[in-house]
């Protein structure tokens, strides 16, 4: 994997791990009641999408199992439509979608040897 792509893949991986760790042992009710947690998770999801945006199109095409468009679309939604962030979608993304993404990114990391 090219060096620049490696940097961004690792950044996505580290940031996804941070987001997942923030909700470890938390309930949806705790998430809803914790504005700071919602802000932090929104920011972390934004960072993941921004890093994905910087990965080369060739790399994204070669690793099509990763939902690059959805990841970048989520970033776009959070950044440009911040008044209408759907908390259900954000919670689902962090609690259900980031785990599989982490597994995929770890696989990419191991490719680089």
N, C-alpha and C positions, 0 to 999 in steps of 0.2 A: 504494500500500500504506500503511495507517495507520502512524503513527510508531512505536508500540509494536511492531507486527509487524516493522517494518523493523529495529529494534534487535535483536530476537531472531533474525531471519533472518541478519543480519550476524554475530551472535555464533555461531550454528551454523556459518556458513561459515568464519569465522576459526578456530574450534576444530577443525573437520573438517580444515582445511588443516594445522594443527599436528599432528594425529594422523597424517595421511598422511606428513608430513615426518619424523616419528619413526621410521617403518619403512622409509624410503627406503634402499635398498641392504642391508636386513637380510633374513636368512633366517629361516625358521620356527624352526630350531634356535637361532639367536641370540636370538630372542624368548623361547623356552622357557628359555634359560639366564640371561636378564636379568630378575630380579625387579623392578628399578626400572622398566624399560620396560613390563612388564605392569601395574604399578601406575599409571603415567602414562597408558597407553592406556585403562585401565579408567576413570580419572577423566575423561579427555577425552570418552569416549563417554557418560559420565554427564552431563556438561555439555551435550552436544549434545541429549540427551533432555530435560533440564530446560528448555533454551531452547525446544524444540519444544512442550513442555507449556504454555508461556506465550503461544504464538501463538494468536490468536483462532480459535474454531471456524469462523467465517465464512471466514477466510483459508485455513485448512486445507482446508475444503470446496471453495473456489475453486481450489485447487492440489492436486487429488487425485492427481496423478502422483507426488507425494512420499509415501512410505510412513510417514505420520505415526504411525499406531498402532504400527508395528514399531519406530520410533525411540523412542517413549515407552515401549514395552514393554521394550526393551533397557535403558533407564535404570532402569525399575522392577526388572528382574532384577538388575542390578548393585548397586543400592542395597539392596534388600530380601532378596536371596538371595546375598549376597556370598560366602558360604562355598562356593557351588556354581556360580560363574561358569565357564562352559564356555570354556576357552582356545581351542578350535577355532573356536567361534562368534565370539569377540572378534577373533581374528586375521583370520578371513574378513571380518568387518565392516569392519575398518580397511583391509585390503589390497584388498578387492574391492567393497565396498558404498559406501565413502565417496567414491570417485572420481566415480561417477555422481551421488551426492548433491551433491557440490560443483558439478558442472555444472548441476544443477537450481537450486541456490541462487544461482549466478552469474546464471542466467537471470532469476530473481526480482529480483535486485538491479538488473539492467538495466531492468526494468519501471518502477522508481520514477523513472527519468529523472534 
